[in-house]
Every structure is written in C-alpha cells, then in structure tokens.
Amino acid sequence: MKRIVVAFVCLLAVAGLVLAGGAKEQGAAKAAPKKLTVNIASTFPPDSPQDKGLNKFKELVTQRAGGRIEV
C-alpha cells in the first residue's frame, strides 16, 4: 500500500512538471522599462570624501544607465 501511495505521488509530481513546462504560448511582451529615481541622503558635509564619492556614483549611474535611472 505504501508503494502505491509513493508511486502515485511521484506520478502526480512528474505530471505537474510536464504540464507546467509544456505551454507553447508566448509570454507577455516586455514593457518599456520605467524610469527609476534613487534618492541618496548623507550626513557628511559638502566636499567631504564621502560626498565626493556619492557625486561620482551619481555621475557613473547617470552615464551608464542611459537616462533610465535618475539619482
């Protein structure tokens, strides 16, 4: 009896995997990415090394994201 239950559970698991992976429909088309805004706050004074690093980070993100991310 125990073997029958185990075999039935295995059969259900395999059937579930086959049915879930067998869809031939195309997925939804990718929507245009939204513009992302990132706010960064700091307690460091202006012209401190940390502030200069954050400004460099902003510059690099703006350059590499192509306008998709605003800091």
N, C-alpha and C positions, 0 to 999 in steps of 0.2 A: 504494500500500500504506500509506503514511504517513497519507493522508487517511482511510482506513478505520479505522485504529487510533485516530486523534483523534476521529472520529465515534463510534466505539464507546465510548470513554472518556467523551465528553460525554453520550451516551445513558445510560450507567450512572450518571453523576452526577445527571442530571435524574430518572431513575427512583428513585434513592435519596432525593432530596429529596421527591418526590411520595409515596413510600411512608412516609417518616418523618413527614410532616406530615399525612397523611390519616387518622390514627386518630380515631375518633369516640367513643372511650371517655372517661369522666370520669376525671380524675386522682384520686389518693387524697385523702380528706378531710383538711383541715388539723387536726393535733393541737393540743391546747391548749398554748400556749407554756409552756416550763419556766421556773421561777424562776431567775434568773441572779444569782449572787453575785460581786461585784467587790471584791477586796482591794486597798487602796492603802497603800503604805508610804512613809514620809518620814523623812529625816534632819534635818528642820528642827525647832527647839524649839517647844513649845506656845506659842500666842499670837503666833507669827511671822506675817508677811503670807502666807507660803506655806501655813501651817497653816490660817489663816482662809479662804483660797481653797479649800482642799480640803474644809473643812467646809461651805462654801457650795455647792460642787459636789455633795457628798453630799445636801444639803438639796434642791437643784434636781432631781437624779436621782430621789430618792425621791418628790418631788411630781409630777413629770411622767410617771414610769413607771407610776404607779398600783399600786405594790406588786410589779411584775414583776421589778424589779431592786433588789437589796439591796447597799448599799455599806458 
